[in-house]
C-alpha cells in the first residue's frame, strides 16, 4: 500500500511541475500574443508567418533581462524556440520593426517550493 501511495503522490507532484509549451506568431508587424506569463522550464516557440522578422532579447539590447537569446532576421517561414530557465521579465523585439512597436514581453515565474510547509526544510 505504501508503494502505491508513493507512486500516486509522485505522479501528482510531477504533474504540478509539468512543463508547458506556448506559441507566439508574427501577424503583420506584431507578436501575438505580445505579452505572456509562463513558468520557469516552459518552452516558447515563435513562428514567423510572413515577412522578415527576428527575435532579439539579447543582453546587449535588454541588459535587464535575466538572460539573453535571439535569432537573426530572416524571411518566413521560420520558428525559433527558447526554454526559460531563469525567472524574471524578458523584453524582446523585432529589429526591423521595433520603430513601429513590434515588441513583446514574457514573464517567467518560479514555481517555488509548492507544497512545502516547513520553512526550515524548504
Kinemage of the C-alpha trace (Angstrom):
@kinemage 1
@onewidth
@group {chain A} dominant
@subgroup {mainchain}
@vectorlist {calphas} color= white
{ca unk a 1} P 0.000 0.000 0.000
{ca unk a 2} L 2.851 2.403 0.825
{ca unk a 3} L 4.394 1.860 -2.612
{ca unk a 4} L 1.047 2.597 -4.259
{ca unk a 5} L 0.585 5.822 -2.282
{ca unk a 6} L 4.164 6.895 -3.019
{ca unk a 7} L 3.635 6.252 -6.731
{ca unk a 8} L 0.361 8.170 -6.715
{ca unk a 9} L 1.944 11.098 -4.847
{ca unk a 10} L 4.910 11.136 -7.254
{ca unk a 11} L 2.655 11.262 -10.301
{ca unk a 12} L 0.570 14.086 -8.800
{ca unk a 13} L 3.655 16.047 -7.769
{ca unk a 14} L 5.283 15.705 -11.183
{ca unk a 15} L 2.104 16.783 -12.931
{ca unk a 16} L 2.165 20.011 -10.897
{ca unk a 17} L 5.615 20.712 -12.317
{ca unk a 18} L 4.813 19.701 -15.887
{ca unk a 19} L 6.454 21.871 -18.472
{ca unk a 20} L 4.228 23.657 -20.932
{ca unk a 21} L 4.758 24.923 -24.448
{ca unk a 22} L 3.492 28.221 -25.811
{ca unk a 23} L 3.379 29.681 -29.310
{ca unk a 24} L 3.790 33.288 -30.386
{ca unk a 25} L 3.121 34.139 -34.036
{ca unk a 26} L 4.076 37.153 -36.097
{ca unk a 27} L 0.960 38.772 -37.506
{ca unk a 28} L 1.873 41.653 -39.756
{ca unk a 29} L 4.250 43.718 -37.655
{ca unk a 30} L 3.079 42.421 -34.279
{ca unk a 31} L 3.674 39.467 -31.985
{ca unk a 32} L 0.548 37.577 -30.996
{ca unk a 33} L 0.284 37.404 -28.088
{ca unk a 34} L 2.597 40.305 -27.277
{ca unk a 35} L 2.588 39.529 -23.549
{ca unk a 36} L 2.780 36.101 -21.954
{ca unk a 37} L 3.217 34.774 -18.422
{ca unk a 38} L 4.804 31.337 -18.117
{ca unk a 39} L 6.619 29.180 -15.565
{ca unk a 40} L 10.349 28.553 -15.444
{ca unk a 41} L 11.013 25.425 -17.505
{ca unk a 42} L 8.350 26.240 -20.095
{ca unk a 43} L 9.134 26.490 -23.800
{ca unk a 44} L 8.097 29.335 -26.075
{ca unk a 45} L 8.127 28.951 -29.845
{ca unk a 46} L 7.949 31.982 -32.106
{ca unk a 47} L 6.649 31.373 -35.632
{ca unk a 48} L 7.272 33.840 -38.424
{ca unk a 49} L 4.140 33.574 -40.533
{ca unk a 50} L 5.112 36.202 -43.089
{ca unk a 51} L 7.670 38.896 -43.844
{ca unk a 52} L 11.194 39.342 -42.499
{ca unk a 53} L 11.433 39.306 -38.720
{ca unk a 54} L 13.614 38.190 -35.832
{ca unk a 55} L 13.553 37.754 -32.075
{ca unk a 56} L 16.004 39.980 -30.214
{ca unk a 57} L 16.101 39.528 -26.439
{ca unk a 58} L 19.871 39.830 -26.197
{ca unk a 59} L 21.530 41.335 -23.155
{ca unk a 60} L 23.139 43.922 -25.428
{ca unk a 61} L 19.663 45.217 -26.290
{ca unk a 62} L 17.911 44.427 -22.995
{ca unk a 63} L 20.537 44.367 -20.218
{ca unk a 64} L 17.878 43.882 -17.524
{ca unk a 65} L 16.707 40.551 -18.984
{ca unk a 66} L 17.746 37.616 -16.763
{ca unk a 67} L 19.476 36.030 -19.781
{ca unk a 68} L 19.688 36.788 -23.466
{ca unk a 69} L 18.511 34.939 -26.568
{ca unk a 70} L 17.537 35.622 -30.139
{ca unk a 71} L 17.887 34.795 -33.785
{ca unk a 72} L 18.798 36.621 -36.960
{ca unk a 73} L 16.474 38.445 -39.331
{ca unk a 74} L 15.061 36.036 -41.900
{ca unk a 75} L 12.100 35.741 -44.229
{ca unk a 76} L 9.189 33.461 -43.381
{ca unk a 77} L 8.690 30.717 -42.655
{ca unk a 78} L 10.837 30.036 -39.617
{ca unk a 79} L 10.455 29.033 -35.974
{ca unk a 80} L 12.621 29.918 -33.002
{ca unk a 81} L 12.335 28.132 -29.681
{ca unk a 82} L 13.578 29.032 -26.185
{ca unk a 83} L 13.303 27.222 -22.852
{ca unk a 84} L 13.129 29.680 -19.960
{ca unk a 85} L 15.387 28.518 -17.134
{ca unk a 86} L 15.501 31.689 -15.032
{ca unk a 87} L 12.603 33.639 -13.517
{ca unk a 88} L 12.093 37.260 -14.471
{ca unk a 89} L 10.814 39.636 -17.108
{ca unk a 90} L 12.122 39.213 -20.641
{ca unk a 91} L 11.635 42.049 -23.107
{ca unk a 92} L 12.169 41.336 -26.798
{ca unk a 93} L 11.754 42.988 -30.170
{ca unk a 94} L 11.855 42.502 -33.908
{ca unk a 95} L 14.822 44.609 -35.008
{ca unk a 96} L 13.470 45.691 -38.421
{ca unk a 97} L 10.116 46.735 -36.917
{ca unk a 98} L 10.895 47.977 -33.402
{ca unk a 99} L 10.313 51.576 -34.515
{ca unk a 100} L 6.665 50.714 -35.272
{ca unk a 101} L 6.176 48.884 -31.992
{ca unk a 102} L 6.941 45.238 -32.736
{ca unk a 103} L 7.890 44.357 -29.181
{ca unk a 104} L 6.882 41.743 -26.652
{ca unk a 105} L 7.363 40.645 -23.067
{ca unk a 106} L 7.473 37.293 -21.342
{ca unk a 107} L 7.238 36.962 -17.575
{ca unk a 108} L 8.718 33.693 -16.333
{ca unk a 109} L 7.599 32.874 -12.811
{ca unk a 110} L 9.286 30.445 -10.464
{ca unk a 111} L 7.165 27.575 -9.217
{ca unk a 112} L 8.889 27.907 -5.852
{ca unk a 113} L 8.506 25.240 -3.235
{ca unk a 114} L 4.977 24.021 -3.882
{ca unk a 115} L 3.592 22.010 -1.039
{ca unk a 116} L 6.462 22.832 1.310
{ca unk a 117} L 5.153 23.857 4.724
{ca unk a 118} L 8.312 23.603 6.818
{ca unk a 119} L 10.274 26.828 6.285
{ca unk a 120} L 13.429 25.254 7.719
{ca unk a 121} L 13.341 22.400 5.202
{ca unk a 122} L 12.440 24.499 2.170
